[in-house]
Amino acid sequence: MSQEFVTRANAEQKNAIFHNGGVLLSAGAGSGKTFVLVEHIAYLIWKHHLDKGRPQSDEYILELKNHLSSIVLMTFTKKAAGELAIRLKNKMDDLLTDAADESQQWLWTQAKSCLDYLSVGTIDGFCFKLIAQGYFPGLPQSMAVVSEIESTQKIIALFDEWLAATFGQKLESLSGVESYFVSHRSEFCDAFVKIFTTPELRLLWRDMDPEKMLDYDWNDFMDVVFGTNHPKTLSESFPSADTNAKGAWVEKLSQLTGFFSSKQTWDLEAVLELAALFESNKNITTGPRTEGEIKDYFAKAKAVKDILKDISADLSAYETEGRVVLAHQVELMLSSFAWIERRYSQIPGYTFSDLEYYVAQGLKDEQARANVSSRYRYLIVDEFQDTSRIQFEIIRAIVDGDFSRLFCVGDEKQAIYGFRGGELQVFKDCKSLIPTNLSLANNYRSQGNIIDFNNTLFDNIFKRGSGYEGSDPHPVEVVPQDCPLDERRAQGVINKHQCEIQISEAQRVTESDMVEAECQQTLQIVQTSLAENPDEEICILYKGLKPSLSLMSKLISNEIGLRAQVKIPYPQDPILALFSCMVEGILLSQQQKVNLAATPVSFFVQNLLHYLALKVEVAELNDRLEVFEENIHALGLIPAFGDFVHQCGLANSNHAGNMAEIERICSLAAGDLEQVLTLFADLSAKKYSIEFQSPGKGRVVIMTAHASKGLQFPHIILGGIHNNGRKVPARDIVGKLPGSLKWRAHLDQKKKFKTPQMIVETCLDNLKEFAESKRLFYVACTRAERRISWVDLCDSNKKDLKYHGDSWINGIRTFEADTQSISKNSELFSTIKLQSSRSEQVLVDEKTSIVSEAHLPMFHLDPLGVTVFSRDKSTGLVAFPELSVTKFATLAECPRKFYLRHICKLEDEVFDRKAAMENTVIEETDEIFTPKLSSSAERGTLVHEAIAYSVTHKQVISLALQKQLGPSELSAVDWASKIVFSEYCSHQIISEQPIKFDLFGQMVSGTPDLVLLPDNGDEFVIVDFKTGRPGADKELPYWFQLKCYAFAIASTQPERNLKRVKIELWFVDTQTIKTESFTIDEITQFLAGQWSKLARPFTPVLEHCEKCTFGKICHP
């Protein structure tokens, strides 16, 4: 066996493969990091075998399993984990194919079979595994993971518990601070939801006290809020005006420099004095027009003034009275948090964030940490740049602070999941803790010009602050990537498509105009690209998908093949919309005391079904609504709705999404229809993602930049770049950080003050959001293999258009305007300029409104997986795990009896045992008793058993059975078996053989007594043996069962082409036979008619009432 592990990796990749840990690998886009991870695992297996002396034994296989089980490969998503697992198995296959000798063949054969011992998954999944393995005694090993809505409802319920326990039941009579918690209940609940879904925040709150909550670090406040515009920068150096300088700005400069030179420290008092100066001199920051250091000084002063304008009143109010006013409020907030924290684990159901929180807490126990650390010796973490702080602490605890047991792979430039808790500082901290830092700089994905463009663009904009101005206080370093393939270095196209929006003088270019113009121009880019290369895949990437709806509509109408990621607001899902509408209608019908069909619901449902391409007549729809209303009482809300959807002929391919959400909401609402609607309202701001496809020429993909991570496309078009920097202003009155609040000094105050902690939280969120937006921009551009395109909009006056300074287009323009960047990269800019000479004009009509189309529910454009199917109207929808023929036969007697017994699961005897004895016509009443047998039921069972034995053993009865049967029973058995062998000797005899069959979509099972199949011919016989005397009043369910078995035999044995059946009741005591003949089509029609009764199973058959044991509940 070779002493070297053979790989096709390049030199920098080999450094990242051939090691035993203690490495942080910075892997740029397209550098082959997944390849490195797979090769590294294979290398570890190879080296382990080599270190053990290359044995080939069962003992070594056990050692290999133990070795692999001590390795954990963590990645960010389940999808990525699945892909890694597949690639690892494929790698084992490749190594096995390329094995140089028998020793290598043996190793890679065994390695492939042992791969399942390697832990590959997300860190949340690994936390779940640790808990399930029982490492933390205080935690239940079986934790149920719940959805976001279930977790939210849990926290709301606990907050309500706290309100009741703290203030009693008369919440409406509260006043002052206490009333604030009641009137702003939803805001406080929202805040606690954010806190409890972020483990780091939860830990921070747990260790908080009132004094800490009201306090804050002034220096941190200044650094965060002012950043590079800190007032101290204006106190460090002072420009002076020329002696001949004239203008009002000269006096203003003197005032500014005089003030700033007098301030050596910037405490609260100094900041408020500066705010007062700006307030009393409104235009003091208006400087000269001439470029130079004086103009820059005024610009800095204006930046400080703009910040102070927003916060000075808040700071002043907080210091004078805020601490006193808020003292009681923060005490109550901590009390409510403590209540929720204490009760949280007592209520079943945990989120993935909870798993991380409890594992982090559990690992603080020395024994638990030692046990986990000794079990899992080596951790490999993919996408490490998106690791959260608490995840890092879990990893650190497992390796017991020994970073040589850790291999991390990531890219700082692609840290885009801060909204999920990812913390870029973790990556930077790990860099200083881990023994070795490596990097992969070669890009095998993109052509040379693409790589150069991305290197220079992001080296420029990553250093810039908000609005792509000033500087970023924490910039991400851009290590330039190289194109390792000579033939690709001069390839790659960068296309800027300039587009002028033509509008009338009275018009103003709106955001809608920009989106519409960009969509029109993007359509042209796609059409041109497809004309040049019809097979090229084009991907249009957006930061958010809302602007893509108009483009999707245009692509579909132009018959261009489209695959798109679509975010669907829950209320716009057609099934959820239909359900919500019908629940609202039921409540309305109850209030107005009318039928559901008499409410406006009929109109809304009819139109909704129309958009789903289903035309229903009003009368037919009203009948279905009536059945739905009745089914709610009989079956429950969810089965009734499922039946309604089925009756309408709607197939729902997103059942796992929308119906699962309906079931969750109904479960949480516990049958309260008003609560169902309330919970649906809570879903209004939430969305789910689906993949939409439309046929046509070409291959166009639309998705978010987030979803494109790990993918690559020949041609990338940047979409929505003129308005993707907009921010939704935060209106929360309670923030996530302790002490982050809005407050009033008195009840009459209209505008609330913000605490310094809330000001800091807002600034941090804005900084983080912009920094992450820039990195997301990087991800979008680095998906391109051969071409990057974008649209650059201007108005009729050639003025550049953008909706917000943080939009990506502004970053590109800032980069293009940077003369230093141009001089450094003149060849690249010449290439861009040459390819961007085309300028298009788009006329935006005043009446054009992409927003009106985009704001329509999505199902107006596409049914979102809901399709119309051709339904047999004679059949209904039933949902039993499995239905027996005997149970189904109850339907023949009375649908309501079937409903009570098999849907409600009620036992007959519960209601009237005496009536059951007196009124029920059962077989035992007419039995011919034998003294040996204790009951007619026992007698019937033994006779059936004896006949089955005799039929299958050529008229022989076992001695054991003979001893239990009397002369009359033996005579009955002998009579039946003689007929079988005398009249049906040419038939195949099937006795007491269980059968399962599909009956109108429902699985049904049963065991027919006897089936007689002809060797030739299309008619067969099914027999049911009966003891006792014949009686028409009790035979109805028997005939029903025989018809079911006839259908079963014909449908499960299609090769026999059976067309007719004789069904027979053999009364063995009286030795008489009753026979009926049918075609299989007649049997099918009969069963379809019976099956349709299940659409309204609560319908009674009055003729059966006197024989039924459910009398009291049926007719109270």
N, C-alpha and C positions, 0 to 999 in steps of 0.2 A: 504493500500500500504506500502511495506517495506520502512524503513527509510534508508536502505543501498543499494548502487548500487552493484549488484552481478556481479563479473567477475572472470574468471579463471586465472587471472594474478598472477605472483609471487610477492614477497615483493618489489623488486626493480622496477618492472613494475608498481605496484600500486602507488608508489611515483610519477611516471611520468604521471599517469592517473588522480589521485585525486588532482587536483589543479585548480586554476583559472587564471593562467598565471604567467609571471615573471620567466620562467624556460628555461634554455638551457640544453638539454638532449644530452649527448655524448653516442651514441648508436653504439656499435661495431657490426661487421658482425654477422648475424644470431641471434641477440639478441631480435628480435621481435618488431622493431620500428614501422613498419606499423600497426601491431596489436595494439600497444600503441596509435597511432594516432586515429585509428577507435574507440577504447574503450574510449578515451578522449572525442571525439565528442559526443558519446552516453552518457557519464557521464555529460557533459555540458547540454544536453537536459533534462536528469533526474533531475539534480540539479535545473535547471530553473523551472521545473514543481513543484518540492518540495518547492522551495522558494516562489512560487506564491500561495501556499496553496493547491496544487493538484486539481485545478479546472477541470471540464469537460464541456466546453462551447465554443461557437463560438468566444466569445471575447478572450478566451485564445489561440485559434488557431491563431487568428490574432497576438497576442503577440508573439507566438512561431515563426511565420513567420518573424516578425520584428527582433526577437532575432537572428535567424539563418542568416538573411540577413546582420547582423552587423559583422558576423564572416567570415574571409577569410582564406581558406586553400590553401597555395601555395606549389607547388612542382616543380621539375626541368624540367620535360618533359610532353607533352600532354598524352603520353602513361601511365605514372605514375599517372597522374591526373584522367584518365579514370578508371584505376584499383582501385584507392582509392574510386571513386564514386560508383563503383560496390560493393566494400567491405562494404561501409557504408550502402547501401540498403540491402545487405545480413545480416548485423548485425541487422538492424531493424527487418528483418524477423525472425532471431533467437530469439531476445528479445520478439517478439510477440508470437512465439511458446512457449517460456518458461515463459510467463507472469503468475504471481502467482494469480492475481485477475483481475476483470473487469477494475479497474482503470488503471492497467499497460497495459492491452490490448488496452484500449482507447488511452493511451499516445503513445504507439509505433505504433499504426495504424495511428494516426495523424502525428507523427514524420516522418514516411516514406513518407507520402504525402507532407510534407513540406520540404523535403531534398533539393529540387531544389532551394530553397531560399538561401541555403548555397553556397558561391562562392568557387568553387573548380577548380583550373587551375594553369597555369604557371604565373610567375610574369609579363611576357610580355603580356599575355592575360588579366591580371588584369589592367595593364597600359592602354591597348586598351579600356577596359571597362570604366575606369575613364574618358578618353578623350571622349568616346561616350556619357557618361552621362552629359557632358557639364560643368565639374568642372573648366575648364581652358578657359576662354572667348577668349583668343587670338588664340586658336587652333580650326581647323575645327573638328566638331564632327564625320564626316565620313572620316576617313583616310584610303586610299587604301594601303595595305601592299604589297610590291613588292619583287621580287626575288633578289638574289645576283647580277645576271648579269644586271638586270635593274638598280639597285642602282649604280653599277660600271659605267654603261654607262652615268648615270646622272652626276656623278662626273667628268668623262672625258669630257663631253660636257661643263660643267661649267668651267673646267680648260682651255679648248680651247677658251671659251668666254673671260676669263681673258687675255689669250695670245693676242687675237685680240684687246681687248680694251686697253691693256697696250702698245703693240708694233706695232699695226697697222697690215696691211695685208702682208707686205713684211718681213715675218719672216725669209726667207732664207738669207736675207742680214744682219742679226744681227751679232754682234761680242761680244767677251768678255763674261761676266757673263750672259748677256741676251741670247746669243746663247746657253748657257748651258741648259737653260730651254726648248729650242726647241729640241736640240739634245738628251736630256734625258727626253723628255716628258713622256714616258711610266713609267719611274721610279718615277717621281714626282706624276703621277696619282696613281700608286700603293700605294705610301706612304699616299696620301690623302684618298684613299679607306680604308686603315687600321685605319687612324685617325677617319674618320667619322663613322666607324662601331664599334668604341670603345668609349662610351660616356665619360669615364674618360679622355682619351687622348684629345677628342674634347674640353672638358672644360679647360684642361691644356693649349692647344693652344690658346683658345679664350682669356685667360688672359695674354698672352705673349707679350713682346715687344723686340726689337732688342737687347737691353742691357742684358736682362735676357737670351735670347737665346744664347748669346756668353759667358755668365758667367757659372760657375759651382762651386760646393762646393768641395774643395780639400779634406777635411776629409772624406766626403762621397765617393769620388772617390777612395781613398786609401782603405777604408773599403770594398767596393764592389769588386774592381779589385784584391786586394791581399788577402782579407778574412783572413783565419787563417795563411796565409804566409806573413803577414805584416812584413816589414823590422824591425819594432820596436822590434819584438820578438827576433831578433838576437842581439839587443842592450841591452837586459835586463839581460842576463847571458852569461858568456863566459867560455867554457871548456878550460882546459890547457893540453898541452901535457906533457907526462912523460919526466923527464930530460934525460933519456936514449933513448927516442924515436928517430927513424931515418926514413928518407924518405922525398921525395919532399913535402909531405902533411904537414910536420911540418912548413915549411916556409909559405905555403899557409894559414895555420891556423893562423899564426902570422899576415899575411897581412889582413885577414878577421876580426879578432878580433880587430886589430888596427884600421881599418876603422870604424867598427860598434861602438866601444867604443867612438869614437870622435863625434858621432851624437846623439844629445839629442832630436832634433826635425826632423821630416821627411817632410820637405817642398819640393817643386818642385826642387829646386836647389840641395838638398841632394839626391833626387832620380836620377837626371840626373848624378850627380857625381858617384853614385853607378853603373849606367849603363856604364859609361866610364871605371870604374875599371874592370867590367866584360869583356868589349870589348877589353881592352888592355891585359887582362890575361885570355886567352880562357879557360884554364884548372884549374882555381883557385878553382873551386868547386869540384874537384876530390879529395876525401878524402881517409882515410884508409879503408881496407876491414873488419877490425875487428869491430864487433858490439859494440855499446856503445854510450855515449853521444857525442863524437867527430864525429862519423859517422853521427849521427842524425843532428848535427850542419851543417855539409857539405850538407846534404840532404836538409835542410831548405834553405840554401844559394842557392843551385841549383834551388829550386822551385822559389825563388825570381828572380834569373837570367833568368829562362825560361819566366817568365811573362814580365820582362823588355825587353827581346829580341824582343817581339812582339809590345811593345808600346812606347819605349823610343824615337824613331825617330818621332812618331806622336806627342808626348808631346812637344818635343823640337821645332818642326816646328810650332805647334799651338801657342806657346808662343812668338816665334820670329816674325812670319808674318801671322799666321792664322787668327787672329782677324781682321786684316786690310783687308786681301783678302776676307774674308767671310762677311764683314759688309754689302755690297750691296746685296749679295745673300740672307741673312736672311731677309733683308727688303722686297725683292721681294717675298720670301716665305710667309711671314706674309701677304703681300698684296694679294697673290693668295688665302691663307686660308680665309682671310676676305671676299673676293669676293664670294667664294664658300659658306661660312657660311651665308652670306646675301641673296644669291639667292636660297639657298637650299630649304627653305620652300615654295618658290614661284612656284616650279615645283612639280606637284602631284607625289605621290608615296613615301612611307616611309618603312624603315626596322624596325624590332623589336628593334634594338638598338636605332633607332630614337625615338621610343615610350618612352623608358626609359629616354632618354635625355630630351625630352620635358616635361615629367611628373615631372622629378627631378627639372627642371627649373620652372614649373608651381607651384610646392609645396613650392617654396620660397616666393610666394605671401601669406601673412598672412591670408587673407580671404579664399582663395582657400584651404589652408592647414587646416584651422579650419573646413571648410565644409566637407572635406574628412574625417578628424579625427573624427568628430562627427557622421558621417555616418557609418564608419567601426571601431568598438570598440575593436576587438580582432583579432590578426593575428597569424596564425600558419604556420610556414615555415619548410617544409621538405627538406632534402638534403642541410642543411644550410651551410655545408662546401664548397659548390660550388657557394655561393652567391658572386656577384661582389660588388665592393665598392659602385658604384652608386645605385645598388639595395638595399644595406644596408641603404644608405642615404634616399631612398624613404620610406623604412620600418620605419626608425627612425622618419621621418617627419609625417607619417600617425599616429603613436602612440604618436606623439607630445612629444617625448623624454621620455615617461613613459613606461619603459621596463617591467612593471608589466602587460602590455597589449600584451605581446609577449610570444609565446612558440616556441622555435627553436629546431629542431631535426637534428642531423648530426653526422659525424664521421671524425675527422681531418685526420685520416689515409686513408680515401677514397676520399680525395679532388683531383679529376683527370680531372677537366674541366677548367684548367687555360687558355687553348687556346680559350675558350668561354668567358673569362672575370672573371672566378671564382678567388677569392682572399682569400687564407687561413688566412691571417692576420685579415680579417673581423671576422672570427670565434673566434680568440684569443681576439680581441677587445671586442666582445660581451660578452665573458666570464667575463670580468671585469666590464661590465656595468649592466648586468642582475642580479636581486636579488639572484637567486638560480641556482646552477649548480648541475646536477644529471648525473648519468651514468648507463648504462646497461652493465654488465660484463659477464652475462651468455650467452653462445653460444649454441643454440638449433639445429644448422645446422650440425656442424661437430663433428666427433668422437674425443675422447680424445687425441690420438696421433697427429691428424691433428692440433688440437688447440695448443698443446704444441709446435709443430714444428713452427707454425706461430708466436707464442708468442716470442720464442727465436730467430728465424731467423730475424724478423723485429725489435726486440729490438736492435739487433746488427747492421743491415745495415742502419736503419734510422738515426743512429748517425754518419754515415760515409759520407765523402765528395766525390767529383767527382772521378770516377774510383774506388769507394769503398775504398778510402785511406783517411787518415787524418780524420778530423771531419767536420760535417755539421754545419755551423754557426747558423742555425735555425732548429734544429731537431724536429720532431714530437714525442711526448711522446707516448710510447706504454704501455697502461694500460692492464696488462695480463687478458685474458679471461679465464673463467672457463667452465668446462663441468658439467652441473648440474645433469646429469643422471648417476648414479653409474655404470649401466651395460655397458655404452659406454666409460668410462674413459680409459680403457686399449685397446680400439679398434682403428682402423685406420692404414693405411699402407702408408709409405713414400718410394718410389722407385726411386733410382738413377740408370740409365742404362748406364754403361760405354761403350764407343764405340771407337775403335781405327781405324783411317783412314789409310789404306794401300796405299801408293803411291810409285812411283819409286824415285830413288835418285835425278833425274834431276827435279822432280816436286816440286812445292811449293803448300801448301794447300791454296786454294783460298776461298773466301767467298762462291762461288758457290759450291765448294766441301763440305764445312760445311753444307750448306743448304741441299744438296743432301744426305749426310750421315745421317743427323738428320731425314730427311723424311723417309729414308729406315728403320732406327731403330724405328721411331715412328709407322710405318706401322706394324712392328713386335710386338710392345707393344699392339697395337689395336687388332691384330689377336689373340695374346695370351689371352688378357683380354676377348675377345668375346668367345673364346673356353672355358674359365672357367665359364663365365656367359653371355650367349647370349642375355639376356634381359637388361643387365646393360647399361645405357646411359653413353657414354664417350664424354667429351667435351675437345677439343684441343684449347687452348687459345693463341692468339698471340698479341703482342703489335701493329704490323702492319701486314696486311694480305698478303703481297707480297710473303713471303716464303711458304705460304699455297697452292699456285697453284700447285706446284709439288706433294704435298701430296694428294691433291684432285684428281689429275689424277691417282695416284697409287691406291687410295681407290676405285675409279670408275672402274678401270680395274680389280680389285680384287672382284668386285661385292659386295662391302660393302655399306650398306645403309648410305647415307650421307645427312646432312642438314647443309648448310654452308652460312655464311654471306660473300658476295663477293663485293669488291669495284671495280666498273667498271669505268675506265677512259671514259669520254664522247666520245672521238673519237673511242673507241672500241665497243660502242653500235652498233649493226648491222643496225638498222634503221637510226641512226644518221650518220653512216659511208656511208650508201647508199645515203642519202640525200646530204651530203657534196660532194660526188663523182659526183652526177648528176648535182649539181649546178656548180661545177667546169667544167663539160663537157659542159654545156650551155654557159658559158663564153668562153670556148675554141672554140666552134662551131661558136660563134659570131665573134671572132677574125679571124678565118680561113675562115669564110663565107661558112661553110659546114653544112650538117645535123648532128644532135647529134650522130646518129648511125655511122657516119664516123669518129668520134673521138675515142681515146683509151678508153673512158668511157664504150663502149660496152663490151670490154674485161674484164675490172675491175668489172663491174656489174655482168657479167655472172659468174665470179669466186666467187664473194661474195655470190651470190645466191646458188652457188654450195656448199659452206660451210654451208648454211642454209638448205641443203638437198633438194634443188629445182633445177631440171635439166630443162633448157630452151634452145631450139634450137636457133641458132644465128638469123635466119630469123624472128622467132616469137619475140625474144627480140628486134630486130631492129624495128619491127612494133610497139611494145609498147613504145619504146623510141621516135618514131615519133609522136605517139599520145600524149605522155607526153609533148613533145616540143610544139605541137599545143595547148594543154590544158593550158599551162602557159599563153599564150596570151588571151585565151578565159575565163579561170576560175580563173587564179592566180596560184602562185607557190605552195601553200600548198594544195589546192584541187587537183591540177594536180598530185602532189606527192602521195597524199592519193589514188587517182584513180590508179596510177601505182602500188602501193603496193597491192591494191585489185586485180588488173588484174593479178598480178603475183601469187595470191593465198596465200599471207602471212597474217597470223593472228598475231597481236602484242599485247601481254598481258600487256606490259609496256607502253601502249599508254599514260597514265597519266603522265609518266616521260619523255620519249623521244619526243613524238609529242608535248607535252606542251612546251618543250624547243625549238623545231623547231618554233612553233608559236611565242614564245617570241622573238626569234632572228629575225625572219622575220618582226615582228612588229617594233622592234628597228631599223632594217635596212631600213624600209620604202620602200621596193621594190628594193633596190640597191643590186644586186647580189654580187658585190665585197665586200660590207660591210657585207653581210651575211657570206662570207668566213672569213673575218677578225674577226667577232664575234665568229665564230666557232674555230678559232685559239686561241682566248682568253680562250676557254673552255678546251683546251688541257691538262692543268694541273689539272683540276677538276674531281672529281669522284662522282658517286652516289652509293648507297648501295642497293643490292637486296638479297633476300634469295633464294639460289640455293638448289635444292633437286635432289637426284638421288636414284633409287630403289636399293634394295639389302638386304643382311642379316645384322643384327646388327643395332645399333642406335648410330651413330657418329655425333657430332655437331662440326663445326669449326666456331669460331667467334673471334672478338677482345675482349680484356679484358674490354675495355670501354663498349661494348654492353652487356657484361655479368653482369653488375652491377644490383643487385637485384635478380639475378638468382642463382640456385644451381644445382650441378650435383654430382652423386655418385663418378665419377672418373674424375679428372682433369689432363690433360697432358699439360705441359708448352712447347709451340712451339716457334721456332725462337729465342731462348734465347742466342745464340752465336753471333748474329749480330744485336740485337735490341737496341744497344746503340749507333749506328752510328749517326752522326750528318751531316746534309747538311749545308756546310758553307754558311753563309749569304753573298750575293753579292750586296745587296742593296746599292745605293749611297745616299739614303735618308732614315733615320730611322724614328721611330714612335715618339720618344721624341723630344721636341723642341731643336734645335741645334745639333741633331744627324745627321752628314753629313760625306761624303767623299769629299775631295777637293784636288786641285792641286795648287801649288805655281805659276806655269806657264804652258802654253799649251803643252810644250815639255816634261813635266814630265810624265813618264809612270805609275808608281805605285802611287795611290792616298793615301793621308794621311787620317787618321780618327780623327775626333774631339774627345776630352775627353768624350763628351756626348755619342758618338757612341760607344766608348770603354766600357763605363758603361752599355749602353743598351745591348751590346753583352754579357757582363758578367752576367747581371741580367737574360737575356733570358736563358743562359746556366745553371745557378744555378736553375732557376725555372723549366726548362725542366728536369734536372736530379732528382730534388726533386719529381716532379710529376711522373716521371718514376718509382721511388721507391714505391710510393703510388699505382700506377697502378699494380705493381708487387704484392703488398699486396692484392689488389682486386682480382687478378687472383687466388692466393693461397687460399683465404678465400671462394671461390665458392665451394670448395671440401667438400663432405660429408664423404667419406670413404677412398679415395685414392688420393695421388698426385704423379705423375711420371714426370721425365724429363730425357733427354739424356745428358750425359757429354762426350764431344769429346776430344780425344788426337791424336797426330800423331804417326808415327811408332817408334819414340824415346821416347814415353810416355810423351811428352810435351803437357801440357794443351793448348787447342785451344780456341781462341776467336777473334772476329773481332774488337772489341772496348772495352776499359776498363769499360765503363758504361753499358755494356750488363748484363742482369740478371744473366747469368751463373757466372760472375765474383763476383757478390754479394754472391751467394751460396758458391762459393769456398772460398771467404774471410771468410765467417762465419764458414765453416768447418775447416779452418786453424787456427781459433782463439782458442788458448789453454785455455783461460779463459772461453770461452763459452763451450768448451768441458768438462772442469772440473765441471762446474755448472750443466751441463745437460748430464752427462755420460750415463744414461739409454737411453735417446733419441738418442744419437749418436751411441750407440751400436745397437739400432734397425735399424737405417739407414744403418749402415755398414753391418749388417747381411743381409739386404734385397737388398744390392747393390753390392753383390759379383760377379754377372755375368758381363762378359766383352765380347762384340761382336766385330768382325772385319768386316769392310766394305771396299771393294775394289772400289776405285773411278778411273775409266778409264779416261785417258787423254782426250778422245773424248766425255766423258759424259758431257752433258751441260744441267742442269736444267734451266739455264737462257734462252737458246734459246727457250725452250718450254714455259717458263713463260712469255717471251716477246712477244709471238704471241698474236694477239688480242684474247680476251676471247671467241669470237664467233667461233673460230677455234676448241675450245673444247666443247662448249655448245652454243646453239642458243639464250640463254638469253631471253626466253619467246616468241621468234618468232617461230611460227609453220606454217607448210604448210597445207592448208585446200582444200578440194575438192570443186571447184568453178564451177558454171554453166557459161560456157564461153559466153553464149548468153546474160548475164545480166551485167550491169555496176554498178558502185558505184555512188550514188547520195546522197547528204547531204542537205536536206531541213528540217526545223523543222517539217513542215507538208505540204503536197502537196494536192491541191484540184483536183478533177476529171476534173473540167472545165479547170484548168490551164494545167493539164497533156494532155488534148485533143489538146492543141495548137501544141503538138509534132507531131500529125498526119498530120497537115497542113505543118509544116516546122520546123525542129530542130533549125535552126538559129533564127526563130521568137520566139520559146520557150526560147532560150538563151537570146535574147535581152529583152524580156518582163518579164521573171520570174527569171533570174539570174542577169542580169544587172539592172533590175527594171526600165526599160525605158518605158515611156508612148508613145503610138502610135502618139497622137496628137502633141506631141512636135516637130515632124519632118515635118509633112505636113498635116495640118488640112484640107486643100482644097482637097488634094489627098484622104484623108480618106473619105471625103464626096462623092467623085466622083467614086472612084475605089473599095471601100470595098463592097463586096456582103454581105449584112446583112439582117436579117429577115424583118426589117421594109419596105424594098423596095417593097415587094410583099404583104404587109398587106392590109386587107380589113378594112378601117377606119370606125369608128362610131363617129358621131359628138360630142357625150358626152365626148369622151376621147381626151386628149391633145396630145398623142403620141402613136405610135404603141407599144413602150416598156411598157407603162402603160396598154395598152389594153391586151398585152400578159400576163402580171403579174396577172391582174384581172381574165382573163379566166382560168389560171392555178389554182388560188386560188379558183374559183367557182367550177371547176371540182373536186379538192381535197375535198371541203366541201360536194359536192353532193355524192361523192363516200363513204365518211365516215358517211354520214347521210341518206343513202338509198334514193338517188335521190332527196333530198330536198336541195334547195338553200336558203340561208338566205335572209331576206328582204333587208338588207343593201347592199348585193351584187346585188340583182335584180334591185335596184334603179340605180346602176352604170352601168349596162350592157344594151345594146340595143338588138333588136330582133335577129340579126345575132349571137351575142355572146351567148345569151340564147339558141339558136338553136344548136350551137356548143357544149355547155356544156351538153345539153340534149342528143345529139347523143352519146357522149363519155360515159356518165354514163349508158345509156341503154345497150351499148355493154358489159360493165363490168358486169352488173347484169344479162344479158341474157346469155352470153356465158361463164362466169367464176364464176357462182354462187357456184360451188363446190370448189373454190379455196380460200385460205386465201388471203385477200386483204390488202396490205400494201401501204399506200399513203403518200408521202412526209415525209418519216421517215429518218433522218440523219443516216449515217453509216460511221464507220471508219474501215479500214482494212489494213493488211500488204501486200504490193506489192513488192516482191523481197527485203525485208529489209527496205523499206521506208513506213512510215505511210501516208496513203492517205485517204481523207475524201470527202464526197459528199452526195447529197440528190436525189435519183431517184424519178421520178414523180410517178411511179406506179410499184409495184412488185406483181405478182400473183403466189402464191405457191400452188401446187396441194396437196389435202389431201392424195392422193395416186399417185404413179408414180414418175419418175425421171426427168421429163421435166417441167421447169417453164418458165414464161413469164415476160419480163421487157418492159415497155412502156415509151416512151418519147412523151409528147403532144407538138404539134407545131401549131402555128397560121400562117396564110399566106398560100402561095401556095408552093407545092413541087418544089425542084430544086436540081438536083444531085450535082451541083457545090458547094452548101453550106451544104450538108448533111454529109460530111466526118467527122467532129468533133462530130456530133450527134451519128453516129454509133460507133465511138471510145468510147464515154462516156458510151453508153449502154453495150459495151463489158467489160468495167471496172466494171460496176455495176454487170454484170453477174458473173465475177470473184469474186467480193466481197461477193455476196450472197452465192455462192458455198463454198467459203473458210471459211466464218463465221458461216455456218450452216452445218458442216460436218455430223451431225447425220441424215440429210435427204437423204444423198447419192445422191445428184443431179448430173446428168451426161449430160443432154442436156438443151439447152435454146433457146427460140424464142425471138429475140429482134425486137421491132416494133416501127416505127414512125407513130403516129396518127396525120394526118393533119386535125384538127377539122373544119377548115373553109370550106375546100373542101370535107370533110367527106370521106377521103381516107386513107388507111393503107398500109404501106410498111413493109414487114416482111423478116427477114433472120434467118436461123436456124444453130446452131453450137453445137458441143460437147464442154464440159468444157475443154477437153484437147486441142482442136483447139483454144479456147479462150485464154488459158494460153500460147500456143505457139505464137499466134499473139501478145499478150501483151509483151512477152519476147523479140520478135523481135523489137517492138517499144521502149521498155526500153533500149535495147542495143544502140539505137541512142544517148542516153545521154552520152555515152562514148566519142562522138564527136558532141556535141550539136551545134557547130558553122557551121555544114554542111548545105548548103542551098538546098531547093527544088525549082528549077528554074521555074517550072510550076506555082508555087504559087505567084511568084514575082509581076505579074501585079495586083493581088488582095490585096497585102500586103501594109500596111501603113509605113513600115520601109524602103522603097525604098532608100531614100537618104543616110541613114547610112549604109545600106547593100551594096549598089552600088554607092558610092559617085562620 
